Amino acid sequence: MAKIDLSNISHSYNPNDPNPVYALNPFSMTWEDGNRYAILGPSGCGKTTMLNIVSGLVRPSAGKILFDDKDVTDLKTEDRNIAQVFQFPVIYSTMTVFENLAFPLKCRDFTKSKIDERVNSVAETLNLNSYLNLPARKLTADQKQLISLGRGLVREDVAAVLMDEPLTVIDPDLKFRLRRNLKEINEQYKTTLVYVTHDQNEAMTFADNIIVMSEGEVVQTGSPKDLFERPNTTFVGYFIGSPAMNLFESEIVSETEVKVGDIKIKTNTNLSKVKNKNIKLGIRSEFIDLADKEGNNTVKAKVQKVEDFGNFKLLTAKMKNFTIKSKIEREKPISNDEVNLYIPAEKCCVYEDEKLI
């Protein structure tokens, strides 16, 4: 395994152009040895470019990549000692499943006993035991992807396993179990796992640390809790969470208060030095609850619809010209007309020019 440093990395696919367009804007970060990381963002944001730079498939326009403090920027992919799993399955169709899984070990002259041990262990984890002697070409697309995943996991000595949306073709029923298995493999073998995805649920349930990207920019790095409770930008607030964070155009009325329309909301943010007028108040639907009566930090809203999701109800209501969403405990009765909603000050996020204050 390895600690991976990305130092002042940036990349453009047209670097000689007078006005180059950057797929990755300059950034630096460290991936600690043995941790699980997810690179999350919409299509075209630079996720795969970042992964390909680490693997050596793309050389960055600027900056350095270091594995355990060794500069590998100019090393080829095969010299970086990494395993890579792509979005669509890559298999050796003339080989059996066992031979596919064993191939990376045979290339490195592992003993037969060690090959048998590792292949059987990985096959059990991925539920491929009963297919080991079958030709790989006869398996379904999702089973073939399990083979690709297995080849990435079969070696214990890799610096990192890099996965580019590896569960795209996997049956939805298997995805949760496979993410859990990957976490178990990480905990058992301390393998550094880096997982690219556009699916926030995959990222939040898999990774210790999530790197959120937008238009070539790393906009926030942190734990699932950090990203959910304190999004650094309105983009992260909107992109993470279902439903997205409630965001309201606001104006500052005191050192700790903002006004949404004509409703004053107290926050725990010091607003005394904020001069900008582009202000938004953010609050997660999970933190908004029904109130028995009007009071501090309560808003009166007209109920538009109530959706029952089994374990909670999603309330959509209107307060003046603003729509507000709240997740309510399923057992709580909700009026068909108007409700009072409590917005806790400590859960409010205030944004200036789309960035958290």
N, C-alpha and C positions, 0 to 999 in steps of 0.2 A: 504494500500500500504506500501511498505517498501524500504529502502535503503539496497542494498545487497553488502556486502564486501566479496571478495574472496582474502584471505590473504595467500600468499606463497603456493598456491595450486599446487600439482603435482599428477600424478596418473600412476601407472603401473598395468597391469592385471597379472603380474607374479613377485610381489615384492620380493619374497624369492629366486628368481633365482640369481646366482652369478653375472650375467650381465643382469639385468632387462631391458626390453624394455618399454619406457615410451610412453603412449598414450597422456599424457599431460606433457610437460616440465614445470618446476616451473614458476609461474607467479602470479601477484597480480593486481587486478583492482576493481573499485567500479562502481556499477550500481545505479545511482541516482533515488530516488523515483519519479515515474510518467513519466519517460522517455521511449523512444522506442529504443531498441537495436536489431541489427541483428548480428548473428554469421555466418560468411561467409567463405567458403573454399571448396576445392574439397573433394570427398568421401575419408574417412579414415583419415582426418586431425585432428580429435579430437572434432569436434563440438558437436556431441551428447553426448560424454563423459562429456564435460563441463556442458551441460544442465542437464544431469542425476545426476551429483554431486550437482548441485544447488537444484534439486528437492528432493534429498535424495534416489534416486534409486541406486546410487553408492556412497560409502564412499571413499573420496580421500586417497591416500597413505600417503600424508603429507599435512599440512596446515589446515586452518579453514575457515568456512563459517559463516558470521554474518548477521542476519536480524535486522536492526535498532540497531546495536551494541550488539545484543544478539547472543551468540554462539549457532548455530543450527547444528553443524557438526555431532553430534551423534543422532539428532532427526530423527524419522521416517518420511516418506513422508507425512502421514496424519496429523502429528503434525506441519508441516511447513506452513500451511495455504496458499498453492499455488494451482493454477489450471494448468493442463497440457493437451495439445492437441498433439496427435501423428500423424505420417505421414499417417496412414490409419485409417478409421473411427472406433470408439469404441462406440457402442450404445447398449441400452437395447431393444432387438428385440420384447419382449412381451409387451412393453409399446407404447403408442402413442408418437407423436412428442412432444406434450405439456408435457407429463409426463417425458420424457427424459430431457427436458430443466428444468423442475421444480425440478428434483430429488435432486440436490445439495442443494437447498433451503429447501426442505422438511426435509432432513436429519439434518438441523440446526434449525428446528422448526420456520421457518419464518411464518408470518401470511398469510392467504389465499389472502388477498388483495395485500400484498406486492409481493407474488409469481405471482399473475396475472399481476401485473404491470411490474415486471422485465421480465417475460417470453414474454409478448406481445411486450415489447420494443425491446428485443433482436431478436425476431422473425421478427419484422418489419425491423430491420437493416439487417438481413440475408435473407430477402425475403422468410420467411417460414410461413407467416400468414395463407395462404390457406391450409397448410398441418398439422396444429396443431392437428386436431382430427383424423388424419390418423395413422395406425400402422407404426412405424418407419421402420419395415422390408420391407415394400413395396416401399420405396423410392430408388432412384438411388444412386450409390456410392458417387457422388459429393454432393447430398442432405444429405446423411448420415454424410458426413464429416462436413457439415454445422451445423448439430446437435451437433457433438463433439465440434466444435468451439463455438457454442452457450452455451454449458454447462460450458465451460471455462470462458465465458464472463458474465454469468448471475449473478454471485456474485460480489458485489461491494466492499467486505471487504478483498479480497485476497491480500497477500503480493506481488504476481506477477502472470502473466499469461505466462507460458512457452510453446512455440509452436515449434515442431520439424517437419519442412517441411510440414506445415498443408495444403498447397494448391496443393499438388502433384496430387491428384485425382480430383481437381476442374476443370471444363470446362474452357479453356483459356479465353473465353469471360467474365467470372465472376471474374477472378483473379484481374484485375485492380480495379474493383468496390469494391471487398472485402478488398483489401489493403487500399483503401481510407476510407472504413467504419471502419476498425481497427484504423486508424489514428484519425477519428472523435470520436471513443469511448475513445481513449487515451486522447484526448483533453478535452472531456466532463467529464470523470470520473477520470482522472489522474491515470489511471491504468498503472503500470509498465509492459511493454510488451517486451518479449525477443523472438526473431524469428530466428530459425536456417534454413539456406538455402544454397544451392550450386549455386543459381542463382543470379548473380550480379544485374540484373535488379530489382528483388524482393527486395533485400537488399537496393539498392540505392533509390528506390521509397518509401520504408516503414520507414526506420530508421533515427533517429537523429544521432546516433552513430553506426558505423560498426566496428566489431572486425574481422579482417582478420586472418585466421589460415592456417598454412602449416606444415604438418608432426609433429603435436603435439605442435607447437610453435605459440604463438600469435605474429604475425609479424608487425601488425600495428593496432592502434585503432584511429578512427577519424570520422569526418563528411564526407559525400559523396564528398564534394568539396576538402577536405584535401587529400583523397585517390586518387582522380582523378588528381589533379594538382601537388601534391608533394608525390608520392609514396615513402615509406621508403626503399623499396627494389625493385630489378628488378622483383621479383616474383609478387609483388602487381601491378607493372606497366604492367606486362603481363596479370595478372588475371583480373584486373579491366579495363573496357573500351572495346569498339568494334568499330574498330579493336583494338588490343592490342597496347600498347605504342611502338613506333619505338625505337629500342635499337641497338646501333652501337658500335662495338669494337673501342676503341680510344686510343690515347696517348696524354699526356699533353705536350704542346709546350710553354706555358707561364703561368703567374699567373692566367689568366682567360680564356685561350684558349685551346681547344683540337683539335686534327687532326683526321679526319675520312678518312682513306686512305690518299690521298694527299690534302684533303679539310680542311681548317682551319675554325673552328666555335668558335665564341666568346660566353662566358657564363657570368652569373652574380655570379658564384661560385668562391670563393677564393681557388685556387689550389696550393698556394705557399708552403704548408707544406706536400703535398701528395707525397709519395715516391713509392707507390705501382704501378706496371705496369698493373695490372688487372683493367682497366678503361673502363667504358661504358658511352656513351652519350644517354640520353633518351629524347624524345620529342613526345608529343601527336599529332596525325594526325589532331586534331581540331585546333591546333595552327600554323600549316604550311599553308602558302598561296602562291598563284601565285605572281611572281614578274615580272614587265615589262622588266627588264634588270638585268644583273649580277651586284653584288655589295657586300657590307659587309653582311656576313651571308646568302648569297644566294648560292644555289647549282644548277648546270645544271644536269638534269636527263632526261633519255630517257623514253618516255611513253610506258608502257606495256599494260595497259588496263584502261578503265574508266567505272565504274559501276554507273548507275543512280538509286538512292534509293528514288526518288520522291522529298524529301525535301533537298537533297544534292547529290553531285557526289563524289564517292570514287575513287581517282586517285592512281594507283599503278605504280611506275616508278623505274628505275634502275639508280643508280649513281655509276659508276665503278662496284665494286663487291657487292654493298649494295642495298637492296630493301627498298624503302621509300614509305609510304602511307600518303595521305593527303585528308582531307575532304574539298571539294570546294563548294562554293555556287552554286546552281544549274544553276543560270542565267549566270555564267561566262563561256565564251568560253575556251576550252582547246585544245591546239595543238595536232595533231595526232603524232607528231614527238618528239620534245624536249621541255622542259619547264624549266623555272627558278623558284626555290622554295625558299621562304624566311623563315628562321628559327629564330624566335625572341630570343635574348639572355636571356631575363627574364623568358622565359618559358622552358629553358633547365634544365634538371636534370643530374647531373654527379654522377656516382656510382663508388665506390672503393670496390672491392671484393663483388659486388652485393648490397652494401648498400649505401644509399644516403649520399653524402658529405654535 
